[in-house]
């Protein structure tokens, strides 16, 4: 599960600058990017033929059928016929549907309506939706579908403009080439031309044929332009019908993309399912797809940020209240069009297939079994985490929900996407392991809603993961004769509470040091997902949330956690935070997380670690990704922290550490955003929540520091 | 537990209100006019939208949590949960479209009976778009008759011209304030989940009526 490279992948990819073409490949409309231009053109032509025939078949106009060879039966086929299957019956049904469609289309992007509100665009969108809905009566038309459609048309429209510009630039220079012997079928072309005076070339002010060219062959063009040229050559395979980027076939191509998106091109995620209320045949949860996907969001959230998860569930914020909209229009309502296209780039980039052909082993959440679905869910988590502090500060369900459905506009979408990417492999992992362990328990709540028992699954999962590391650890200690585990939990707990500074020297044996090392590691893993706080006198917001279920094994962890909380409370927060802010800024300047200098040096050996000027926190998360990558290398070079543990476990630990770093950075970020007044928190709750956030930020910084210490081995 | 709970509560009561009715009758516009006194073309609601407004009505500081549902949504499992814990429900129809009025008895009133968790929940009928007087097809008398039969409040309003919009919410809330069982539910003592129907013990100390 490699961490994918950052946003620059698209320019390197084929059709990098042509979003529409790229999406058509990703959505399964055009063949994979390895295909030849000829093949692409053939497939494009076929898809257009299919739409054209579908449209002919479904959009009936009874007025036009008068001169057909076989006259219709006037008893069935008349405008007053009550028979719904009659031509007129269908005509009136269509008219009804059209009315509904138009009512919604007229409200499409009311704020930036310039392009979408033009009559041509409206009627095109209307026809596409009508054909799709008639073709798929099991779904029909549902509000929101039109908002999935509109961006697709938009990107194709942009492609057309882009390519006609590029075409205009190069065409004159290239014309000579077409007259050369490189095109033996030239005579045919000439014939074709005389029959079809509207083709592209003759449109170019007629005289272009005689123009002297500076470039004598297509091969002299840069590959992208050459490819664009071949794709749009009216004389290539399939002629005009095969012009890949064609204004004439905007409607056809948009339909095909929409259909590919809605039906998922025989992959896992079919967006149409999010509009459906019926139960799919192959569901492990017994939920309608959109509810299952909503549950998947909370399931993943409970593994990543348990305190946020518990907060939301405690308030009664059910995931579908906000995620229904997020999922149905694929975040279309949450972002500006420009940002949305960037999000969709990523969503479509991930394959919609599953590695698991065995349906039994797909995991409990179908949506998480494909990389695309896992990314969609991870994107939702990333958005939730972005709102984390303001959500935690909200004391009422509706206030939370109001924030969730009014996502801030001034966001760094790259940062959100980056976070989603880093969560995506975890999402795939969790689903897979949950299906392996089958610890799921479905139960029916009193109100008849089926819900899933999230924390159980995740804690079992993590517990299992931890145990492997821990067992190895205990084993090694026992052989050395250490008996740390025998220390009573309560005794230590009290001692620390009374004198937090007085760390007993006796504790600092070699063995205990090593144990501390690992218990810290473990705690970080646990804190990474912010385990539920069962110790009620600890502020939930602090982020120190040991789980009660782990009593006995992690006594040392808990006392340390409590110690942290105590010191947090005792100290006056303001000088504290000033310190940390300075430190954080310093760290930001260095362009890395709070991994301390030594550690960074170590990493630098492994990887050329460019200190970057802080242009925001995005840099940091990118850096953490590279730190994680370095860790992988570290490990393979034999700088293993725990040689006894299996490779997989160590890798998991690193991953957890990385996520923990990200989560902590998130907390700090949100604090600073708040500080800058970017956060729209009710004035009334401001003071109270600020204090909580200060503590959160302090706690997060401490965590980062500890991770740094851990890596540097001190 | 939370630092905020020790300080002065920011409001006396929190009420959850629900807006229902066919697609395009102007639920979201009505709400937008009420919460931010503006009127604009709005995209159709997907799922449910949420607004919070603080108001002073009847000498009380009130926090209104208003759930604006999508008219087209027929996802019962989902929509049923919207009704949970609502103290007031506003049924909206468009006076220029008869089907939106007939659907009140055919669809929406039935939904309330089925899903509303509170017997005392206050219902209100609102006929929107009275600014289009020339296109009106549902008379005021029909609205009054329906309201009488169904036992709910009634008003005609226009989100566009803001006629009667404030009054819709005010009348509804005043009625809620007159209903002790609803008051108990909306008491600010219940900080957390207003949707879970269990009466928390902590409530007894802060609630005035029990």
Boltz contact constraints between the chains, C-beta under 6 A:
constraints:
  - contact:
      token1: [A, 103]
      token2: [B, 24]
      max_distance: 6.0
  - contact:
      token1: [A, 104]
      token2: [B, 44]
      max_distance: 6.0
  - contact:
      token1: [A, 107]
      token2: [B, 41]
      max_distance: 6.0
  - contact:
      token1: [A, 107]
      token2: [B, 43]
      max_distance: 6.0
  - contact:
      token1: [A, 110]
      token2: [B, 41]
      max_distance: 6.0
  - contact:
      token1: [A, 143]
      token2: [B, 44]
      max_distance: 6.0
  - contact:
      token1: [A, 143]
      token2: [B, 72]
      max_distance: 6.0
  - contact:
      token1: [A, 144]
      token2: [B, 46]
      max_distance: 6.0
  - contact:
      token1: [A, 277]
      token2: [B, 75]
      max_distance: 6.0
  - contact:
      token1: [A, 315]
      token2: [B, 193]
      max_distance: 6.0
  - contact:
      token1: [A, 316]
      token2: [B, 193]
      max_distance: 6.0
  - contact:
      token1: [A, 316]
      token2: [B, 195]
      max_distance: 6.0
  - contact:
      token1: [A, 320]
      token2: [B, 78]
      max_distance: 6.0
  - contact:
      token1: [A, 324]
      token2: [B, 47]
      max_distance: 6.0
  - contact:
      token1: [A, 325]
      token2: [B, 46]
      max_distance: 6.0
  - contact:
      token1: [A, 325]
      token2: [B, 47]
      max_distance: 6.0
  - contact:
      token1: [A, 328]
      token2: [B, 46]
      max_distance: 6.0
  - contact:
      token1: [A, 395]
      token2: [B, 191]
      max_distance: 6.0
  - contact:
      token1: [A, 398]
      token2: [B, 50]
      max_distance: 6.0
  - contact:
      token1: [A, 398]
      token2: [B, 52]
      max_distance: 6.0
  - contact:
      token1: [A, 398]
      token2: [B, 65]
      max_distance: 6.0
  - contact:
      token1: [A, 399]
      token2: [B, 52]
      max_distance: 6.0
  - contact:
      token1: [A, 401]
      token2: [B, 50]
      max_distance: 6.0
  - contact:
      token1: [A, 402]
      token2: [B, 50]
      max_distance: 6.0
  - contact:
      token1: [A, 402]
      token2: [B, 52]
      max_distance: 6.0
  - contact:
      token1: [A, 405]
      token2: [B, 49]
      max_distance: 6.0
  - contact:
      token1: [A, 405]
      token2: [B, 50]
      max_distance: 6.0
  - contact:
      token1: [A, 684]
      token2: [B, 10]
      max_distance: 6.0
  - contact:
      token1: [A, 688]
      token2: [B, 3]
      max_distance: 6.0
  - contact:
      token1: [A, 688]
      token2: [B, 4]
      max_distance: 6.0
